[in-house]
C-alpha cells in the first residue's frame, strides 16, 4: 500500500543526560541516553559514569579539572553512544513509518547486534580497559579478578578460551558456584564474585551485546527457577573492642616508627568517626582548618561514596597530628601522615600500590601490638571503625546519631544520617569518645 502525503513521521530526539538521581557504588553518577518521542521518554544505560566533583551542574558539562585525556575519551565515548541512537532515529524517520521511542531503542540494538558478536571474557576485558582509562583502578582490579576466575572455569568446563553470552545460564552459574566452593571460597567471596558477574551481564544487555532471554539471575522472589545471589550468607561478625581496650592500646609504648604509625592510624580513625585507611592516608594539611574559637576541624570527602565530612578534632586526634607536623608539613598540600609522598606517588596506580603495601604493614603491626594491650581480637584498621560506633552506642548515644550504618550494608544510610544533623550536634556526639 502506497503512502499518502497526509502523514509525515516526526523524528525522535536523542540526548545524553547525567543522572544525578542515581549513585553508583563508587560514588559516581551514570550517563544515560534519553530517547523522546510523542512526549514519551525512555532511557538507556551507557555504562559510563563520572564522579560529581568533576561535573559542573550550572553549565551541565564536565569540569576542566577532570584529566584532559580522560575527558577527551569520555566525551568521545558519549558521542558514539549518542550518534548510535540518533542514527537509529534518523533511519526510522526517513522510512516515514509510524514508530515510538521503544522502536528507536530496538532498532539501535538490532543494528549493534548485527555488527558485533562479543563473548563473555572479551567483553569483560573491554570493561577492564575502560575502567583503567578512567582511572578507576579498584573497579578494574575487581573485573580483572572475575575474568581470571571465569577463564579457569571455562577452560576446565568447556575446553575453550571463551563462551558466548547465551552460554551463561543458570546451569553455568550453578557449576561455577560448585567449582568455587571446591576451592574453599567463603560465602562473602561467592556473593561478591556473582554480583560482579551480574554487573557484567547487565552492562552487556545495556550495550546490546547480550539478549535478556538467557539472563540467569533472579530479579525478584517469583523467579525461583533462576540463580539467586541472595542465598549467600554475607553476614559477618561485627568486630569491635571496648573503650577500655582502646585506652589500654593507647597507653602502649611502640618500639619502632612503624609501630607508632600503626597505632596512630588506628587511634586517629577511632577518634575521627571511623575514617577508613584509604581516605586517612590521602588527607592533606589543607583539610585541617581552625575556626574563630580555635577549634580544629577536619574536612574531607570519602572517595568511595563522595560523602562530605566535617569533624571536630578531639584532643587525642589533634595530638597525633601535632606529632607528625614537624615531619610531614612542607606546605598545605603536604599529606598529614608519612604514607604517601607527592614526589613519588603521582599516578593512580602508584598511589594504589603504595596504599596496599602500607595497609598490609599497618594491619600486621596491629596484630602483634594487640596482645600487648590484652586485646584478643584480630586488630585491623577496620576494627577502629566498628569500635567507634560501638563505643558511642554503649555510651547511650542515639542510634540515629551515630548511624548504625557503620555496620550496615548500605553506605548511603550513613550519608543520610550525617546530613540530617548540624555540626554542633555531631560534635557533641564525638565528645562521648573522651
C-alpha positions as CSV (number, residue, x, y, z in Angstrom):
1,X,0.0,0.0,0.0
2,X,1.5,3.3,-1.0
3,X,2.0,6.1,1.5
4,X,0.0,9.3,1.2
5,X,1.2,12.8,1.9
6,X,-1.2,13.2,4.8
7,X,1.4,11.8,7.3
8,X,5.0,12.8,7.8
9,X,6.5,10.9,10.7
10,X,8.5,13.0,13.1
11,X,11.9,12.1,14.4
12,X,12.7,11.1,18.0
13,X,15.0,13.3,19.9
14,X,18.1,11.7,21.4
15,X,20.3,13.3,24.1
16,X,22.9,12.3,26.8
17,X,22.0,13.1,30.4
18,X,23.9,12.9,33.6
19,X,21.7,11.1,36.1
20,X,22.4,12.7,39.5
21,X,19.4,10.9,41.0
22,X,21.3,7.6,40.8
23,X,24.5,7.0,42.6
24,X,26.8,4.0,41.8
25,X,28.8,2.1,44.3
26,X,32.0,4.2,43.6
27,X,30.1,7.4,44.3
28,X,29.8,8.4,40.6
29,X,26.6,9.2,38.7
30,X,25.8,7.4,35.4
31,X,25.4,8.9,31.9
32,X,22.2,7.7,30.2
33,X,20.8,8.0,26.7
34,X,17.3,9.7,26.7
35,X,15.0,9.0,23.7
36,X,11.9,11.1,23.5
37,X,9.0,10.6,21.0
38,X,5.4,11.7,21.4
39,X,6.1,13.0,24.9
40,X,7.3,9.5,26.0
41,X,10.8,9.2,27.3
42,X,12.9,6.0,27.7
43,X,16.4,5.7,29.0
44,X,19.3,3.5,28.1
45,X,22.5,2.9,30.1
46,X,25.8,3.7,28.5
47,X,27.9,2.0,31.1
48,X,29.8,5.4,31.6
49,X,29.8,7.4,34.7
50,X,31.6,10.4,36.4
51,X,32.2,11.5,39.9
52,X,30.1,14.5,40.8
53,X,33.2,16.5,41.8
54,X,34.0,16.6,38.1
55,X,30.6,17.7,36.9
56,X,29.5,21.4,36.6
57,X,25.8,21.4,37.3
58,X,25.3,25.0,36.2
59,X,26.9,24.6,32.8
60,X,25.9,20.9,32.5
61,X,29.3,19.8,31.4
62,X,32.4,18.0,32.6
63,X,34.7,20.3,34.6
64,X,38.1,21.3,33.2
65,X,39.7,19.8,36.4
66,X,39.0,16.3,35.0
67,X,42.2,15.0,33.5
68,X,42.3,16.1,29.9
69,X,43.0,12.7,28.3
70,X,40.2,11.1,30.3
71,X,37.9,14.0,29.5
72,X,38.5,13.6,25.7
73,X,37.9,9.9,25.8
74,X,34.7,10.2,27.9
75,X,33.4,12.8,25.5
76,X,34.2,10.7,22.5
77,X,32.6,7.6,24.0
78,X,29.4,9.6,24.9
79,X,29.4,11.0,21.4
80,X,29.5,7.4,20.0
81,X,26.5,6.4,22.1
82,X,24.5,9.5,21.1
83,X,25.3,9.0,17.4
84,X,24.3,5.4,17.6
85,X,20.8,6.2,18.7
86,X,20.5,9.3,16.6
87,X,21.3,7.2,13.5
88,X,18.5,4.8,14.5
89,X,16.1,7.7,15.0
90,X,17.1,9.2,11.6
91,X,16.7,5.8,9.9
92,X,13.2,5.3,11.2
93,X,12.1,8.9,10.4
94,X,13.5,8.6,6.9
95,X,11.4,5.5,6.4
96,X,8.3,7.5,7.3
97,X,6.9,4.6,9.3
98,X,5.0,5.3,12.5
99,X,7.1,4.5,15.5
100,X,7.7,5.4,19.1
101,X,10.7,5.7,21.4
102,X,10.8,2.0,22.1
103,X,11.2,1.3,18.3
104,X,14.2,3.6,18.2
105,X,15.8,1.7,21.0
106,X,15.1,-1.7,19.4
107,X,16.4,-0.5,16.0
108,X,19.7,0.7,17.6
109,X,20.2,-2.6,19.5
110,X,19.4,-4.6,16.4
111,X,22.0,-2.7,14.3
112,X,24.6,-3.1,17.0
113,X,24.0,-6.8,17.4
114,X,24.2,-7.3,13.6
115,X,27.6,-5.6,13.6
116,X,29.2,-7.2,16.7
117,X,29.1,-10.5,18.4
118,X,31.0,-10.3,21.7
119,X,31.8,-13.1,24.1
120,X,31.9,-13.1,27.9
121,X,35.6,-12.8,28.6
122,X,36.2,-10.5,25.6
123,X,33.5,-8.1,26.9
124,X,34.9,-8.2,30.4
125,X,38.4,-7.3,29.1
126,X,36.8,-4.3,27.4
127,X,35.3,-3.2,30.7
128,X,38.7,-3.6,32.5
129,X,40.3,-1.4,29.8
130,X,37.6,1.2,30.2
131,X,38.0,1.4,34.0
132,X,41.8,1.7,33.7
133,X,41.5,4.5,31.2
134,X,39.0,6.3,33.5
135,X,41.4,5.9,36.4
136,X,39.0,3.6,38.3
137,X,41.7,1.1,39.3
138,X,39.7,-0.5,42.0
139,X,36.9,-1.5,39.6
140,X,39.5,-2.5,37.0
141,X,41.0,-4.9,39.6
142,X,37.7,-6.3,40.6
143,X,36.6,-7.1,37.0
144,X,40.1,-8.4,36.1
145,X,39.9,-10.9,39.0
146,X,36.5,-12.0,37.9
147,X,37.8,-12.5,34.3
148,X,40.7,-14.6,35.6
149,X,38.5,-16.8,37.7
150,X,36.0,-17.3,34.9
151,X,38.8,-18.1,32.4
152,X,40.0,-21.0,34.6
153,X,36.4,-22.4,34.9
154,X,35.6,-22.0,31.2
155,X,38.7,-23.8,30.2
156,X,38.1,-26.7,32.6
157,X,34.4,-27.0,32.0
158,X,34.1,-26.3,28.2
159,X,37.7,-26.8,27.0
160,X,37.7,-23.4,25.3
161,X,39.1,-19.9,25.9
162,X,35.7,-18.0,25.9
163,X,32.0,-18.5,25.7
164,X,29.1,-16.5,24.1
165,X,26.7,-14.8,26.4
166,X,23.9,-17.3,25.7
167,X,26.0,-20.0,27.4
168,X,25.9,-18.0,30.7
169,X,22.8,-19.7,32.0
170,X,21.5,-20.9,35.4
171,X,23.4,-24.3,35.0
172,X,26.6,-22.3,34.1
173,X,26.3,-20.3,37.4
174,X,25.5,-23.4,39.4
175,X,28.5,-25.3,38.1
176,X,30.8,-22.3,38.7
177,X,29.5,-22.0,42.3
178,X,30.4,-25.7,42.8
179,X,33.9,-25.1,41.4
180,X,34.4,-22.0,43.6
181,X,33.2,-23.8,46.7
182,X,35.6,-26.7,45.9
183,X,38.4,-24.1,46.1
184,X,37.3,-23.2,49.6
185,X,35.8,-19.8,48.9
186,X,33.7,-18.2,51.6
187,X,30.1,-17.1,51.3
188,X,31.0,-13.4,51.2
189,X,33.5,-14.0,48.3
190,X,31.0,-16.1,46.4
191,X,28.4,-13.3,46.7
192,X,31.0,-10.8,45.5
193,X,32.0,-12.9,42.5
194,X,28.4,-13.4,41.4
195,X,27.4,-9.8,41.9
196,X,30.3,-8.8,39.7
197,X,29.3,-11.3,37.0
198,X,25.7,-9.9,37.2
199,X,27.1,-6.4,36.7
200,X,28.9,-7.6,33.6
201,X,25.8,-9.2,32.1
202,X,23.7,-6.1,32.9
203,X,26.3,-3.9,31.1
204,X,26.3,-6.3,28.2
205,X,22.5,-6.1,27.9
206,X,22.6,-2.3,28.2
207,X,25.1,-2.2,25.4
208,X,23.2,-4.6,23.1
209,X,25.8,-7.4,23.3
210,X,23.5,-9.8,25.2
211,X,19.9,-10.8,24.9
212,X,17.7,-11.0,28.1
213,X,16.4,-14.5,27.2
214,X,19.2,-16.4,28.9
215,X,19.8,-13.9,31.8
216,X,20.4,-16.3,34.7
217,X,19.9,-14.1,37.7
218,X,16.6,-13.8,39.7
219,X,15.2,-10.3,39.6
220,X,12.5,-11.0,42.2
221,X,11.3,-13.6,44.6
222,X,8.9,-15.1,41.9
223,X,11.8,-16.2,39.7
224,X,12.6,-19.2,41.9
225,X,13.9,-21.1,38.8
226,X,16.8,-18.6,38.4
227,X,20.1,-18.2,40.2
228,X,19.7,-16.2,43.4
229,X,22.6,-14.2,44.7
230,X,20.6,-13.5,47.9
231,X,21.1,-17.1,49.0
232,X,24.7,-16.4,50.1
233,X,25.1,-15.7,53.8
234,X,27.1,-12.5,53.8
235,X,26.5,-11.6,57.4
236,X,29.7,-11.1,59.3
237,X,30.6,-10.9,63.0
238,X,31.0,-7.2,63.9
239,X,34.5,-6.8,65.3
240,X,34.9,-4.1,67.9
241,X,36.9,-3.5,71.0
242,X,35.7,-1.8,74.1
243,X,36.6,1.8,75.1
244,X,38.7,0.3,77.9
245,X,40.6,-1.8,75.4
246,X,41.2,1.3,73.3
247,X,42.6,3.1,76.4
248,X,45.0,0.2,77.0
249,X,46.1,0.2,73.4
250,X,46.6,3.9,73.6
251,X,48.9,3.5,76.6
252,X,51.3,1.2,74.8
253,X,54.8,2.4,74.0
254,X,55.8,1.5,70.5
255,X,59.3,0.2,69.8
256,X,59.6,1.4,66.2
257,X,58.4,4.2,64.0
258,X,56.4,1.6,62.0
259,X,54.5,0.5,65.2
260,X,54.0,4.2,66.1
261,X,52.3,4.8,62.7
262,X,50.1,1.7,63.1
263,X,48.9,2.9,66.5
264,X,48.3,6.4,65.2
265,X,46.4,5.3,62.2
266,X,44.1,3.1,64.3
267,X,43.6,5.8,67.0
268,X,43.1,8.6,64.5
269,X,40.5,6.6,62.7
270,X,38.7,5.8,66.1
271,X,38.6,9.5,67.1
272,X,37.6,10.7,63.7
273,X,34.4,8.7,63.0
274,X,36.0,5.5,61.8
275,X,37.6,7.1,58.7
276,X,38.9,4.3,56.6
277,X,42.5,3.9,55.7
278,X,42.3,5.0,52.0
279,X,40.8,8.3,53.0
280,X,43.0,8.8,56.0
281,X,46.2,8.2,54.0
282,X,45.3,10.8,51.5
283,X,44.4,13.6,54.0
284,X,46.4,16.8,53.5
285,X,47.2,19.6,55.8
286,X,44.8,21.8,53.9
287,X,42.0,19.6,55.1
288,X,42.6,20.7,58.7
289,X,41.2,24.1,59.5
290,X,40.9,26.2,62.7
291,X,37.8,28.3,63.3
292,X,37.5,31.6,65.2
293,X,37.1,29.8,68.5
294,X,40.4,28.0,67.9
295,X,38.8,24.6,67.3
296,X,40.4,22.4,64.7
297,X,38.2,20.7,62.2
298,X,38.9,18.0,59.7
299,X,37.1,18.3,56.3
300,X,37.3,15.5,53.8
301,X,35.3,13.7,51.1
302,X,35.0,10.0,51.2
303,X,36.3,8.6,48.0
304,X,34.0,5.6,47.9
305,X,30.8,7.5,48.2
306,X,31.6,11.1,47.7
307,X,30.1,11.9,51.1
308,X,31.4,15.1,52.7
309,X,32.5,15.1,56.4
310,X,33.3,18.0,58.8
311,X,34.6,16.7,62.1
312,X,35.8,18.4,65.3
313,X,39.3,17.2,66.1
314,X,39.2,15.8,69.6
315,X,42.4,16.4,71.7
316,X,43.8,12.8,71.1
317,X,43.4,13.3,67.3
318,X,44.9,16.8,67.4
319,X,47.9,15.4,69.4
320,X,48.5,12.8,66.8
321,X,48.7,15.5,64.1
322,X,50.9,17.7,66.2
323,X,53.3,14.7,66.4
324,X,53.5,14.5,62.6
325,X,53.5,18.2,61.8
326,X,57.3,18.7,62.0
327,X,57.9,15.6,59.9
328,X,55.3,15.9,57.1
329,X,54.3,19.6,56.8
330,X,56.1,21.3,53.9
331,X,53.1,23.1,52.6
332,X,49.3,23.0,52.9
333,X,49.3,20.4,50.1
334,X,51.5,18.0,52.1
335,X,50.0,14.8,53.3
336,X,49.2,14.5,57.0
337,X,50.7,11.1,57.6
338,X,54.0,9.8,56.2
339,X,52.3,7.2,54.0
340,X,52.2,8.9,50.6
341,X,54.9,11.2,49.1
342,X,53.6,13.5,46.4
343,X,57.0,13.4,44.7
344,X,56.9,9.7,44.2
345,X,53.3,8.6,44.2
346,X,51.7,10.6,41.4
347,X,49.7,8.2,39.2
348,X,46.6,6.4,40.4
349,X,48.5,3.1,40.1
350,X,51.4,4.3,42.2
351,X,49.0,5.6,44.9
352,X,47.0,2.3,44.9
353,X,50.1,0.1,45.2
354,X,51.6,2.2,48.0
355,X,48.3,2.2,50.0
356,X,48.0,-1.6,49.6
357,X,51.6,-2.1,50.8
358,X,51.3,0.2,53.9
359,X,47.9,-1.1,54.8
360,X,49.4,-4.6,54.9
361,X,52.2,-3.3,57.2
362,X,49.8,-1.4,59.5
363,X,47.5,-4.4,59.9
364,X,50.5,-6.7,60.5
365,X,51.8,-4.4,63.2
366,X,48.3,-4.0,64.8
367,X,48.0,-7.8,65.0
368,X,51.2,-8.0,67.0
369,X,50.5,-5.0,69.2
370,X,47.1,-6.2,70.3
371,X,48.2,-8.9,72.7
372,X,50.5,-6.3,74.4
373,X,47.3,-4.4,75.4
374,X,45.5,-7.5,76.5
375,X,43.3,-7.5,73.3
376,X,42.5,-10.9,71.9
377,X,40.6,-9.5,68.9
378,X,42.3,-9.7,65.5
379,X,43.1,-6.0,65.3
380,X,42.9,-4.2,62.0
381,X,42.2,-0.7,60.8
382,X,38.6,-1.7,60.1
383,X,38.1,-2.6,63.8
384,X,38.6,1.1,64.6
385,X,35.5,1.8,62.5
386,X,33.4,-0.7,64.4
387,X,34.9,0.3,67.8
388,X,33.9,4.0,67.1
389,X,30.2,3.0,66.6
390,X,30.1,0.5,69.4
391,X,31.7,2.9,72.0
392,X,29.1,5.6,71.2
393,X,26.2,3.1,71.3
394,X,27.3,1.8,74.7
395,X,27.6,5.4,75.9
396,X,23.9,5.9,75.3
397,X,24.1,7.9,72.1
398,X,21.0,7.6,69.9
399,X,21.4,5.0,67.1
400,X,20.3,7.5,64.5
401,X,23.1,10.0,65.5
402,X,25.9,7.5,65.3
403,X,24.4,6.0,62.2
404,X,24.0,2.3,62.7
405,X,25.2,2.0,59.1
406,X,28.7,1.8,60.4
407,X,27.8,-1.8,60.4
408,X,25.1,-1.6,57.8
409,X,25.4,-2.9,54.3
410,X,24.5,0.5,52.7
411,X,26.9,3.4,52.8
412,X,24.0,5.6,51.6
413,X,22.3,5.3,55.0
414,X,25.4,6.7,56.7
415,X,25.3,9.7,54.4
416,X,21.6,10.3,55.1
417,X,22.2,10.4,58.9
418,X,25.2,12.6,58.7
419,X,23.4,15.1,56.5
420,X,20.5,15.2,58.9
421,X,22.2,16.8,61.8
422,X,24.2,20.1,62.1
423,X,27.8,20.3,63.1
424,X,27.2,21.2,66.8
425,X,25.0,18.1,67.3
426,X,27.6,15.9,65.7
427,X,30.4,17.5,67.7
428,X,28.5,16.6,71.0
429,X,28.2,13.0,69.7
430,X,32.0,12.7,69.2
431,X,32.6,14.1,72.8
432,X,31.3,10.7,74.1
433,X,34.6,9.2,72.9
434,X,36.6,11.1,75.5
